[in-house]
Amino acid sequence: MKIAIEAQRIFRANKHGMDFVALESIRQLQKIDKENEYYIFVSPGPDRCLEESANVHIIELNCPTYPLWEQLALPAAVHKLQPHLLHCTSNTAPLRCPVPLVLTLHDIIFLESRQSASKSLYQEMGWHYRRLVLPRILSKCSKIITVSQFECQRIRTALHLPEQQITAVYNGYNTHFTPQKADSSICRKYIDTEDFLFFLGNTDPKKNAARVLKAYSMYLQRSTRKQSLLIADLKEEYIDKLLANMHIEEIKPYLRFPGYIPNKDLAALYNGAFAFLYPSMRESFGIPILEAMACGTPVITGNTSAMPEIAGDGALLVDPYMVEEIAEKILLLENDADLYQQQVSYGLQRVKLFSWEATAHSLLHIYREVAMKEYR
């Protein structure tokens, strides 16, 4: 087979969830499949994180905007190549695709009601673009992939899809996330204390930053240890606004907020952290849950959407709307050494159920299924 994969943003410097899923999936396909030819369509960028091999070819397409790249440059290149299928990895695809289409639809959060507008024009335009494109390409998809059984059922029901059109393929986690002695040279770049909690959030309301900060203020009132809180992906002015709105400005000296943290440094920070806070209101999967668990770090995560499915029954699950529960779980870990060690051991066992290699094998099975159906 000639398999084309859209991975438009994997060469950008500041990668996020969907970019890593595409990148790690392609890397594993490159390892396990030496028979088929792969053509990876990307936009030029500074981080050339994928190398070509005998049967994996990188095709760079220049275009000024993402919509033009996806709707004009990509289908033109695919038409010229004539692969057996095109796999688009990030929720949208060309409205006119000249070959069978496989779509990874990570979630349909952008189709659901939202609490507020996006914090940037780029995010707002992306939200409108996805809402415009997705309904128009569904009928053209030979197969739709999503990342959890929760999301699979939600998408199937909301979009009225035939059961056989959509399937769940779990994400994995990078194997450099392992238990190790915390690298102080890396940790010190982001936080000046060895005793800290770690929260990976952003301005998306679903990440629950406001309630995490409120819960942390309650924790500080009751803890004798008073560990600092390292916050990734949030700028100081945004944090200041949240603190002022909740009248908890007094906790700011305990907060550290370095902004974006490169993936290569996350393993050291997970290992250095006492616990990882991930009480989101809505996740279609939650790769950071696995990353932290793989490092032997207890995780406090939400009891909604796909998080219980990924974290499992033995995880510390909280109602993300109840700040008291979040604070209580932090204090419980702090005051119960046996529970803490149980959570360390549980997480290390739980992550054995997930791997990028398993993801790649599932994708390869889908590619073969689509190609056989379309070309027999």
C-alpha positions in Angstrom: 0.0 0.0 0.0 0.9 3.6 -0.5 -0.3 5.3 2.7 -0.5 9.1 3.0 -0.7 10.6 6.5 -1.4 14.3 7.2 0.8 15.5 10.1 0.8 19.2 9.4 2.0 20.5 12.7 4.5 18.0 13.9 7.6 20.1 13.0 6.4 23.1 15.0 8.4 23.9 18.1 5.6 24.1 20.7 3.7 20.9 20.1 0.5 19.8 21.9 -1.6 16.7 22.3 -2.7 15.9 18.7 0.7 16.7 17.4 2.3 14.1 19.7 -0.3 11.5 18.9 0.4 11.9 15.2 4.2 11.9 15.7 4.4 8.9 18.0 2.0 6.9 15.9 4.1 7.5 12.7 7.3 6.6 14.5 5.9 3.3 15.6 4.5 2.5 12.1 8.0 3.2 10.9 9.4 0.6 13.3 6.8 -2.2 12.8 6.0 -1.9 9.1 8.7 -2.4 6.5 6.4 -3.4 3.7 4.1 -0.5 2.9 5.1 3.0 1.7 4.3 5.9 3.9 4.1 9.5 2.7 4.0 12.0 5.6 2.6 15.5 4.6 3.9 18.2 6.9 4.3 22.0 7.1 7.9 23.2 7.4 9.0 23.9 10.9 12.1 24.2 13.2 11.7 20.9 15.0 12.5 18.1 12.5 11.5 15.4 14.9 10.9 12.7 12.3 13.5 11.2 9.9 12.9 9.6 6.6 13.7 5.9 6.1 13.5 3.4 3.2 9.7 3.3 3.1 8.8 6.5 5.0 9.0 9.8 3.0 8.4 13.3 4.3 6.7 15.8 1.9 6.7 19.4 3.0 3.9 21.6 1.8 4.2 25.4 2.1 1.0 27.4 2.6 0.3 30.6 4.5 -2.6 29.3 6.6 -3.9 26.0 7.9 -7.2 26.1 6.1 -5.5 26.7 2.7 -2.9 24.1 3.5 -5.6 21.5 4.2 -8.1 22.4 1.6 -5.8 23.3 -1.4 -2.2 22.2 -1.0 -2.9 18.8 0.7 -5.5 17.5 -1.8 -3.5 18.7 -4.7 -0.4 16.8 -3.4 -2.5 13.7 -2.7 -4.0 13.8 -6.2 -0.5 13.8 -7.6 0.7 11.0 -5.4 -2.4 8.8 -5.8 -2.0 6.8 -2.5 -4.4 4.0 -1.5 -5.7 6.2 1.3 -5.2 9.5 3.2 -5.2 9.5 7.0 -5.9 13.0 8.5 -4.9 13.0 12.1 -6.3 16.2 13.7 -10.1 16.4 13.5 -10.5 17.9 10.0 -9.8 16.9 6.4 -10.0 18.2 2.9 -13.6 18.8 1.7 -12.6 17.1 -1.6 -10.4 14.1 -1.1 -9.4 12.2 -4.2 -8.7 8.9 -2.3 -10.4 7.0 0.5 -10.2 9.0 3.7 -9.4 7.9 7.3 -10.0 10.6 9.9 -8.8 10.7 13.5 -11.5 12.7 15.4 -10.0 13.2 18.8 -13.2 14.7 20.2 -16.2 16.8 19.3 -15.8 19.4 22.1 -15.8 22.1 19.4 -19.4 21.0 18.5 -20.6 21.2 22.1 -21.8 24.3 24.0 -18.9 26.3 25.5 -18.6 28.6 28.5 -16.7 31.4 26.8 -14.9 32.4 23.6 -11.4 31.4 22.9 -8.6 33.5 24.4 -6.9 34.2 21.1 -8.0 35.0 17.5 -6.1 31.9 16.3 -8.0 29.6 18.7 -11.3 31.3 17.8 -10.8 30.9 14.1 -9.8 27.3 14.6 -13.0 26.6 16.5 -15.1 28.0 13.7 -13.1 26.2 11.0 -13.6 22.8 12.7 -17.4 23.4 13.1 -17.6 24.3 9.4 -15.6 21.4 8.0 -16.4 18.4 10.1 -20.1 18.0 9.3 -19.2 18.2 5.6 -16.6 15.4 5.6 -18.3 12.8 7.7 -20.0 11.0 4.9 -16.7 10.9 2.9 -14.8 9.1 5.7 -14.2 5.4 5.0 -13.3 5.1 8.7 -13.3 7.5 11.7 -10.9 6.8 14.6 -11.3 8.3 18.0 -9.2 7.7 21.2 -11.5 6.2 23.8 -14.6 4.1 24.1 -16.3 7.1 25.9 -15.6 9.4 23.0 -16.5 6.7 20.4 -20.0 6.4 21.9 -20.4 10.1 22.3 -19.5 10.8 18.7 -21.5 8.0 17.3 -24.6 9.2 19.1 -24.2 12.9 18.6 -23.4 12.6 14.8 -25.7 9.7 14.1 -22.9 7.6 12.6 -23.2 3.9 11.6 -21.6 1.7 14.3 -19.0 0.3 11.8 -17.8 3.7 10.6 -16.2 4.7 13.9 -13.8 2.8 16.2 -11.7 3.6 19.2 -7.9 3.3 19.1 -6.2 4.1 22.4 -3.2 6.5 22.6 0.1 5.4 24.2 2.8 7.3 26.0 6.5 7.8 25.3 8.8 5.3 26.9 11.1 8.0 28.2 8.5 8.5 30.9 9.9 6.1 33.6 10.6 6.2 37.3 14.0 7.9 37.8 15.8 10.2 40.2 14.5 13.7 39.6 17.0 15.7 37.5 17.5 18.8 39.6 19.2 20.7 36.8 15.9 20.4 34.7 13.6 20.9 37.6 15.4 24.1 38.7 14.7 25.7 35.4 11.0 25.8 36.3 10.7 25.7 40.1 13.1 26.7 42.9 11.9 24.1 45.5 12.1 20.3 45.6 8.7 19.9 47.3 6.0 20.6 44.8 2.7 19.6 43.1 2.4 19.7 39.4 -0.6 21.0 37.3 -0.6 20.8 33.5 -3.3 23.3 32.4 -4.1 25.9 29.8 -6.7 28.6 29.2 -9.3 26.1 27.9 -12.1 26.1 30.5 -12.2 22.3 30.5 -8.7 22.1 32.1 -10.4 23.6 35.2 -7.6 26.0 36.2 -9.8 28.2 38.4 -11.0 25.3 40.5 -7.6 23.8 40.8 -6.3 27.1 42.2 -9.2 27.4 44.6 -8.6 23.8 45.7 -4.9 24.6 46.2 -5.8 27.6 48.4 -7.9 25.3 50.6 -5.0 22.8 50.7 -2.6 25.5 51.9 -5.0 26.4 54.7 -5.0 22.8 56.0 -1.5 21.5 55.2 1.5 21.7 57.5 3.7 20.9 54.5 2.4 23.6 52.1 4.0 22.3 48.9 4.4 24.8 46.0 2.3 24.4 42.9 4.1 24.3 39.5 1.7 25.3 36.7 2.5 24.6 33.1 1.1 26.5 30.1 -0.5 29.4 31.9 0.8 33.0 31.8 1.1 35.2 34.9 -1.5 37.7 33.8 -4.1 34.9 33.3 -3.3 33.5 36.7 -3.5 36.9 38.3 -7.0 37.4 36.8 -8.2 34.0 38.2 -6.7 34.8 41.6 -8.4 38.2 41.7 -11.7 36.9 40.7 -11.7 34.3 43.5 -10.1 36.7 46.0 -7.2 34.3 46.7 -4.3 36.5 45.7 -2.4 35.5 48.9 -1.5 32.1 47.4 0.6 33.6 44.6 3.9 33.3 46.4 3.4 29.5 46.4 2.8 29.4 42.7 5.4 28.9 39.9 4.3 29.5 36.3 7.1 29.2 33.7 4.7 28.9 30.7 5.1 26.2 28.1 7.3 23.3 29.1 8.9 21.2 26.4 7.9 17.6 26.3 11.6 16.5 26.8 11.6 18.1 30.3 8.3 16.7 31.5 9.6 13.4 32.6 12.0 15.1 35.1 9.2 17.2 36.4 6.7 14.3 36.8 9.5 12.5 38.7 10.2 15.5 40.9 6.6 16.2 41.7 4.9 14.8 44.8 1.6 14.4 42.9 0.2 15.4 39.5 -3.1 17.3 39.3 -5.3 16.6 36.3 -8.9 17.1 37.4 -10.2 18.2 34.0 -13.9 18.7 33.3 -13.7 16.9 30.0 -11.1 14.8 28.3 -11.3 12.5 25.3 -8.2 10.6 26.5 -5.7 12.2 28.8 -2.1 11.3 27.8 -0.6 13.2 30.8 -2.4 10.7 33.1 -0.3 7.9 31.6 2.9 10.0 31.5 2.7 10.8 35.2 1.8 7.2 36.2 4.6 5.8 34.2 7.0 8.0 36.2 5.6 6.6 39.5 3.8 9.8 40.4 0.3 9.6 41.9 -2.4 11.3 39.8 -5.5 13.1 40.9 -7.9 13.2 37.9 -11.5 13.8 37.0 -14.3 11.3 37.3 -15.9 12.5 34.1 -15.7 11.6 30.3 -12.8 9.4 29.4 -10.6 9.9 32.5 -12.0 7.0 34.5 -11.6 4.7 31.5 -7.9 5.6 31.1 -6.9 6.0 34.8 -8.9 2.9 35.9 -10.9 2.0 38.9 -8.0 2.2 41.3 -7.1 5.8 40.5 -7.8 8.8 42.7 -10.8 10.2 40.9 -12.6 13.5 41.9 -15.6 15.4 40.9 -13.9 18.3 39.0 -16.6 20.7 40.0 -16.0 20.1 43.7 -12.9 22.0 44.9 -13.2 20.4 48.3 -12.7 17.0 46.8 -9.6 18.0 45.0 -8.1 19.6 48.1 -9.0 16.5 50.2 -7.3 14.1 47.8 -4.0 16.1 47.9 -4.1 16.1 51.7 -5.0 12.4 51.8 -1.8 11.6 49.7 0.2 13.9 52.0 -1.0 12.3 55.2 -1.3 8.6 54.2 2.1 7.1 53.3 0.5 3.7 52.6 -2.0 5.1 50.2 0.7 7.1 48.5 2.8 4.0 47.8 -0.3 2.1 46.7 -1.0 4.8 44.1 2.6 4.7 42.9 2.4 0.9 42.4 -1.1 1.1 40.8 0.0 3.6 38.2 3.1 1.7 37.2 0.9 -1.4 36.5 -1.9 0.5 34.9 0.2 2.1 32.1 1.3 -1.4 30.9 -2.1 -1.5 29.2 -1.1 1.3 26.8 1.6 1.7 24.2 2.3 3.5 20.9 3.2 0.1 19.4 -0.3 -1.1 20.1 -1.7 2.1 18.6 0.4 1.5 15.4 -0.8 -2.1 15.1 -4.4 -1.0 15.3 -3.8 1.7 12.7 -2.2 -0.7 10.3 -5.1 -3.1 10.7 -7.5 -0.2 9.8 -5.4 0.8 6.8 -5.5 -2.7 5.4 -9.2 -2.9 6.1 -10.0 0.3 4.2 -7.7 -0.5 1.3 -9.2 -4.0 0.8 -12.7 -2.6 0.9 -12.0 0.2 -1.5 -9.8 -1.6 -4.0 -11.1 -5.2 -4.1 
